[in-house]
Amino acid sequence: MAHLPDLSTRYQNILKATVKHYIATAEPVGSKTLAEEYDLNVSSATIRNAMGRLENAGLLYQPHVSAGRIPSDSGYRIYVDRLLVRDENIGKIIAQFLQHELQSEKGSFEALLQRATKILAALSGYIALITFPQKLNTTLHHLQLVRVASGQIMLIVVTDSYHTQSLLIESPFKNEAAIDEEAIAGELQILSNFLNQQLKGQSLDKIITIDWQEIDRQFACYTGFLKKLAATIQHSLQPSTFNPIAIHGVAEILRQPEFSQLDQVQTLLYLLEEEQEQLLPVIFSISDLERQLQKVKIVIGAENPLEPMQICTLVSANYYQDNIPIGSVGVIGPTRMLYENAIALVESTADYLSDTFK
């Protein structure tokens, strides 16, 4: 990142007013408008002179020769790092809203993340992204065997990061037609209880090494089935090379004037839909120095390493389990973003998810 200049209080106030005006209107602004609408206590001529110097410093620019000025990426960077004043009440209000909207959410943790992403997109007006939790050493939390059809059993597995997956497997019972359905359900429940006792807390890489020959005689007839089951669990639930990402709010951002050009929108949508492997390291990083120093990470315009995002700002924050980052919450919007609200929304959502994992 380029070195950003030190600014006097007057220049800071003029830059701040320019940023706030452009965020609110999406229109370039001139010195006369700033003098009339903002309490800067200086003349229009003084403001015009200051805006010219801010432009020379690379913090403002004119999109057209006859137009007023708008902030550059560097101008937004100074605004975010030095001039933005956080309103703690926004965060509290958002936290209460999330608690109210999500506390009654039933079903899997995936459903909760999808719902949270939709709320984040609706409240921000931007594209919302939440990476699904995934730990490098995934362990089993719970499993259940349920008969779904003749010859077929559904295995429902929940990991310690509340990832849920359903797998269809062959029934271990011979001559099912001769066995009462209630008896099958009871036997599956006994097997489920036994498997939970044996496998809960076991990491995926160790499940395959369990010696099923040493199990209680009551389950000896299921040895072959249990070996196959363990291999199925290990293979099906191994961590993928990247976390899936819940994404909502594309329709919201299309209302922004910055995304009126179809080619820009198409490249961004392609990145979001087809190239999540590239997108994930930008959103979720556990080794990022900036992330260690500051809870919320803000990447503005050309600071983004991916070209389709260089007309955007990404605001993101990790969420945690046992103080270990396992996922991230983010919003992608135009650089002309309402930063105060976006930061509060992302931070509050990340805090809510971290509390859910406690």
C-alpha positions as CSV (number, residue, x, y, z in Angstrom):
1,M,0.0,0.0,0.0
2,A,1.4,3.4,-0.9
3,H,2.4,5.9,1.8
4,L,-0.5,8.2,2.6
5,P,0.2,11.8,3.4
6,D,-0.4,13.5,6.7
7,L,-3.2,16.1,6.5
8,S,-4.0,19.1,8.5
9,T,-7.4,19.3,10.3
10,R,-8.8,21.5,7.6
11,Y,-7.8,19.1,4.8
12,Q,-9.1,16.2,6.8
13,N,-12.5,17.9,7.2
14,I,-12.7,18.7,3.5
15,L,-11.8,15.2,2.5
16,K,-14.2,13.7,5.0
17,A,-17.0,15.9,3.7
18,T,-16.2,15.0,0.1
19,V,-16.3,11.3,1.0
20,K,-19.6,11.5,2.9
21,H,-21.3,13.6,0.2
22,Y,-20.2,11.1,-2.5
23,I,-21.3,8.1,-0.5
24,A,-24.7,9.7,0.0
25,T,-25.3,10.9,-3.5
26,A,-23.0,9.0,-5.9
27,E,-22.4,12.4,-7.6
28,P,-19.2,14.4,-7.8
29,V,-19.1,17.4,-5.5
30,G,-17.7,20.9,-5.9
31,S,-16.4,23.4,-3.4
32,K,-19.6,25.5,-3.5
33,T,-21.8,22.5,-2.4
34,L,-19.4,21.6,0.4
35,A,-19.4,25.2,1.7
36,E,-23.2,25.3,1.7
37,E,-23.9,21.8,3.1
38,Y,-21.1,21.2,5.6
39,D,-20.0,23.3,8.5
40,L,-16.4,23.7,7.4
41,N,-16.0,27.4,8.5
42,V,-14.0,28.3,5.4
43,S,-14.8,30.0,2.1
44,S,-15.7,28.2,-1.1
45,A,-12.4,29.5,-2.6
46,T,-10.4,27.9,0.3
47,I,-12.2,24.6,-0.2
48,R,-11.6,24.7,-3.9
49,N,-7.9,25.3,-3.3
50,A,-7.8,22.4,-0.7
51,M,-9.6,20.1,-3.1
52,G,-7.0,20.8,-5.8
53,R,-4.2,19.9,-3.4
54,L,-6.0,16.7,-2.3
55,E,-6.3,15.8,-5.9
56,N,-2.6,16.4,-6.4
57,A,-2.0,14.1,-3.5
58,G,-4.0,11.4,-5.1
59,L,-6.9,11.4,-2.7
60,L,-9.5,13.0,-4.9
61,Y,-10.0,13.0,-8.7
62,Q,-12.3,14.4,-11.4
63,P,-14.2,11.7,-13.3
64,H,-14.9,14.3,-16.0
65,V,-13.2,17.6,-16.8
66,S,-16.2,19.7,-16.0
67,A,-17.3,17.6,-13.0
68,G,-16.7,18.0,-9.3
69,R,-14.4,15.6,-7.5
70,I,-14.8,12.2,-6.0
71,P,-12.6,10.2,-3.6
72,S,-9.9,7.9,-4.9
73,D,-9.1,4.5,-3.3
74,S,-6.4,6.3,-1.3
75,G,-8.9,8.9,-0.2
76,Y,-11.3,6.2,1.1
77,R,-8.3,4.5,2.8
78,I,-7.5,7.7,4.8
79,Y,-11.2,8.1,5.6
80,V,-11.5,4.6,6.9
81,D,-8.2,4.5,8.8
82,R,-8.2,8.1,10.2
83,L,-11.5,9.9,9.9
84,L,-14.3,7.4,10.3
85,V,-16.0,7.6,13.7
86,R,-17.6,4.4,14.9
87,D,-21.1,4.6,16.4
88,E,-21.2,1.8,19.0
89,N,-25.0,2.0,19.1
90,I,-25.3,0.7,15.5
91,G,-23.4,-2.5,16.6
92,K,-25.7,-3.0,19.6
93,I,-28.9,-2.5,17.6
94,I,-27.7,-5.0,14.9
95,A,-26.6,-7.6,17.5
96,Q,-30.1,-7.4,19.1
97,F,-31.7,-7.7,15.7
98,L,-29.7,-10.8,14.8
99,Q,-30.5,-12.4,18.1
100,H,-34.2,-11.8,17.5
101,E,-34.2,-13.1,13.9
102,L,-31.9,-16.1,14.3
103,Q,-32.6,-17.5,17.7
104,S,-35.6,-19.4,16.5
105,E,-33.8,-20.8,13.5
106,K,-34.2,-24.5,13.4
107,G,-32.3,-27.2,11.5
108,S,-28.7,-27.4,10.6
109,F,-26.0,-24.9,11.1
110,E,-25.9,-24.5,7.3
111,A,-29.4,-23.2,7.4
112,L,-28.5,-20.7,10.1
113,L,-25.6,-19.4,7.9
114,Q,-27.8,-19.1,4.9
115,R,-30.3,-17.1,6.9
116,A,-27.6,-14.9,8.4
117,T,-26.2,-14.2,5.0
118,K,-29.6,-13.2,3.7
119,I,-30.1,-10.8,6.6
120,L,-26.7,-9.3,6.2
121,A,-27.3,-8.7,2.5
122,A,-30.7,-7.1,3.2
123,L,-29.4,-4.8,5.9
124,S,-26.3,-3.7,4.1
125,G,-27.6,-3.5,0.6
126,Y,-24.4,-5.2,-0.6
127,I,-23.4,-8.8,-1.5
128,A,-23.0,-10.8,1.7
129,L,-20.7,-13.7,2.1
130,I,-20.2,-16.2,4.9
131,T,-17.7,-19.1,4.7
132,F,-18.9,-22.3,6.2
133,P,-16.9,-23.4,9.2
134,Q,-14.3,-26.0,8.6
135,K,-11.5,-27.1,10.9
136,L,-8.4,-28.8,9.7
137,N,-8.8,-31.6,12.2
138,T,-12.6,-32.3,11.9
139,T,-14.0,-34.6,14.5
140,L,-17.4,-36.3,14.8
141,H,-20.0,-34.8,17.1
142,H,-23.0,-37.1,16.5
143,L,-24.4,-39.6,14.0
144,Q,-27.7,-41.4,13.4
145,L,-28.8,-44.4,11.3
146,V,-32.3,-44.2,9.8
147,R,-34.0,-46.7,7.5
148,V,-35.3,-44.9,4.4
149,A,-36.2,-47.8,2.0
150,S,-35.8,-51.5,1.7
151,G,-32.1,-52.2,1.6
152,Q,-31.1,-48.6,2.2
153,I,-30.0,-46.8,5.4
154,M,-29.4,-43.1,5.7
155,L,-26.4,-42.1,7.8
156,I,-26.7,-38.6,9.2
157,V,-23.4,-37.2,10.4
158,V,-22.7,-34.0,12.4
159,T,-19.1,-32.8,12.9
160,D,-17.8,-30.7,15.7
161,S,-18.1,-27.6,13.5
162,Y,-21.9,-28.4,13.1
163,H,-21.5,-29.4,9.5
164,T,-24.2,-31.9,8.6
165,Q,-24.1,-34.5,5.9
166,S,-26.4,-37.3,4.9
167,L,-25.1,-40.4,3.2
168,L,-27.1,-43.4,1.7
169,I,-25.6,-46.8,2.5
170,E,-26.6,-50.4,2.1
171,S,-28.6,-51.9,4.9
172,P,-26.7,-54.4,7.1
173,F,-29.8,-56.5,7.6
174,K,-30.3,-59.7,5.6
175,N,-33.8,-60.7,4.6
176,E,-35.3,-57.4,5.6
177,A,-38.7,-58.5,4.4
178,A,-38.8,-61.0,7.2
179,I,-38.0,-58.5,9.9
180,D,-40.5,-56.2,11.6
181,E,-40.0,-52.5,10.8
182,E,-40.1,-51.6,14.4
183,A,-37.4,-54.2,15.1
184,I,-35.2,-52.7,12.4
185,A,-35.7,-49.2,13.8
186,G,-34.8,-50.4,17.3
187,E,-31.7,-52.2,16.0
188,L,-30.6,-49.1,14.1
189,Q,-31.0,-47.0,17.3
190,I,-28.9,-49.5,19.2
191,L,-26.2,-49.3,16.5
192,S,-26.4,-45.5,16.4
193,N,-25.9,-45.3,20.2
194,F,-23.0,-47.7,19.9
195,L,-21.3,-45.8,17.1
196,N,-21.7,-42.5,19.0
197,Q,-20.1,-44.1,22.0
198,Q,-17.2,-45.4,19.8
199,L,-16.7,-42.4,17.4
200,K,-17.8,-39.2,19.2
201,G,-14.7,-36.9,19.4
202,Q,-12.7,-39.0,17.0
203,S,-10.9,-37.2,14.2
204,L,-11.6,-38.3,10.7
205,D,-8.1,-39.6,10.0
206,K,-8.3,-42.0,13.0
207,I,-11.8,-43.4,12.3
208,I,-10.5,-45.8,9.7
209,T,-7.9,-47.3,12.1
210,I,-10.5,-48.4,14.7
211,D,-10.2,-52.2,15.2
212,W,-13.8,-53.4,14.9
213,Q,-12.8,-57.0,15.7
214,E,-12.4,-55.9,19.3
215,I,-15.9,-54.7,19.8
216,D,-18.5,-56.3,22.0
217,R,-19.8,-59.7,20.9
218,Q,-23.3,-58.2,20.6
219,F,-22.1,-56.3,17.5
220,A,-19.7,-58.9,16.0
221,C,-22.2,-59.7,13.2
222,Y,-21.9,-56.1,12.1
223,T,-18.1,-56.0,11.8
224,G,-18.0,-55.9,8.0
225,F,-20.7,-53.2,7.9
226,L,-18.9,-51.1,10.5
227,K,-15.6,-51.2,8.7
228,K,-17.4,-50.1,5.5
229,L,-19.3,-47.4,7.4
230,A,-16.1,-46.0,8.9
231,A,-14.4,-45.8,5.5
232,T,-17.5,-44.1,4.0
233,I,-17.5,-41.5,6.8
234,Q,-13.8,-40.8,6.4
235,H,-13.9,-40.5,2.6
236,S,-17.1,-38.4,2.4
237,L,-16.3,-35.9,5.2
238,Q,-12.6,-35.2,4.5
239,P,-12.1,-31.4,4.4
240,S,-12.2,-30.0,0.8
241,T,-9.5,-27.8,-0.5
242,F,-11.7,-24.7,0.1
243,N,-14.7,-23.9,2.2
244,P,-18.1,-23.4,0.5
245,I,-19.3,-19.9,0.8
246,A,-22.9,-18.7,1.3
247,I,-23.6,-15.8,-0.9
248,H,-26.6,-13.5,-1.1
249,G,-27.4,-10.0,-2.2
250,V,-26.4,-9.9,-5.9
251,A,-29.8,-8.2,-6.7
252,E,-29.1,-5.6,-4.0
253,I,-25.8,-4.5,-5.5
254,L,-27.1,-4.3,-9.0
255,R,-29.1,-1.2,-7.9
256,Q,-25.8,0.6,-7.3
257,P,-24.8,2.9,-10.1
258,E,-21.2,1.6,-10.1
259,F,-22.5,-1.7,-11.4
260,S,-24.5,-0.4,-14.3
261,Q,-21.9,-1.7,-16.8
262,L,-22.8,-5.3,-17.7
263,D,-19.2,-6.5,-18.3
264,Q,-18.1,-5.4,-14.8
265,V,-21.1,-7.2,-13.2
266,Q,-20.5,-10.4,-15.3
267,T,-16.8,-10.7,-14.2
268,L,-17.8,-10.2,-10.6
269,L,-20.6,-12.7,-10.7
270,Y,-18.4,-15.3,-12.4
271,L,-15.9,-14.9,-9.6
272,L,-18.6,-15.4,-7.0
273,E,-20.2,-18.3,-8.7
274,E,-17.5,-20.2,-10.4
275,E,-14.1,-19.3,-8.8
276,Q,-14.7,-19.5,-5.1
277,E,-11.3,-21.2,-4.8
278,Q,-9.7,-17.9,-5.6
279,L,-12.2,-15.9,-3.6
280,L,-11.8,-17.8,-0.3
281,P,-8.2,-16.7,0.6
282,V,-9.2,-13.1,0.1
283,I,-12.2,-13.4,2.5
284,F,-10.8,-15.9,5.1
285,S,-7.2,-15.9,6.3
286,I,-5.9,-17.0,9.7
287,S,-2.3,-15.8,9.1
288,D,-3.1,-12.3,7.9
289,L,-1.1,-9.7,10.0
290,E,-3.8,-7.1,9.5
291,R,-6.4,-9.5,10.8
292,Q,-4.3,-10.0,14.0
293,L,-4.0,-6.3,14.6
294,Q,-7.6,-5.3,13.7
295,K,-10.8,-7.3,14.1
296,V,-12.4,-6.1,10.8
297,K,-10.4,-6.1,7.6
298,I,-11.2,-3.6,4.9
299,V,-9.8,-4.0,1.3
300,I,-10.6,-1.1,-0.9
301,G,-10.6,-1.0,-4.7
302,A,-7.2,-1.7,-6.3
303,E,-6.0,-3.2,-3.0
304,N,-8.0,-6.2,-3.9
305,P,-5.8,-8.9,-5.5
306,L,-8.6,-10.2,-7.7
307,E,-9.3,-7.9,-10.7
308,P,-13.1,-8.3,-10.8
309,M,-13.2,-6.9,-7.2
310,Q,-11.1,-3.9,-7.9
311,I,-14.2,-1.7,-8.3
312,C,-15.3,-3.0,-4.9
313,T,-14.6,-2.8,-1.2
314,L,-14.6,-5.9,0.9
315,V,-15.3,-5.7,4.6
316,S,-14.7,-8.9,6.5
317,A,-14.2,-10.4,10.0
318,N,-13.5,-13.9,11.2
319,Y,-15.6,-15.9,13.5
320,Y,-14.2,-18.3,16.0
321,Q,-14.5,-21.5,17.9
322,D,-12.3,-21.9,21.1
323,N,-10.4,-18.8,19.9
324,I,-9.5,-20.5,16.6
325,P,-10.8,-18.8,13.4
326,I,-12.9,-21.2,11.5
327,G,-14.8,-18.9,9.0
328,S,-15.4,-15.4,7.9
329,V,-18.2,-12.9,7.4
330,G,-18.0,-10.3,4.7
331,V,-19.8,-7.8,2.5
332,I,-18.7,-6.7,-1.0
333,G,-20.0,-3.4,-2.2
334,P,-18.9,-0.3,-4.2
335,T,-15.9,1.7,-2.8
336,R,-18.6,4.3,-2.3
337,M,-19.8,2.2,0.7
338,L,-21.5,3.3,3.9
339,Y,-18.5,2.1,5.8
340,E,-19.8,2.7,9.4
341,N,-22.8,0.5,8.8
342,A,-20.9,-2.2,6.9
343,I,-18.3,-2.5,9.6
344,A,-20.9,-2.7,12.3
345,L,-22.9,-5.3,10.4
346,V,-20.0,-7.6,9.6
347,E,-18.5,-7.3,13.1
348,S,-21.9,-8.0,14.9
349,T,-22.6,-11.0,12.6
350,A,-19.2,-12.5,13.2
351,D,-19.6,-12.0,17.0
352,Y,-23.0,-13.7,16.8
353,L,-21.6,-16.8,15.0
354,S,-18.7,-17.0,17.4
355,D,-21.2,-17.0,20.3
356,T,-23.1,-19.8,18.6
357,F,-20.0,-22.0,18.6
358,K,-19.4,-21.6,22.3
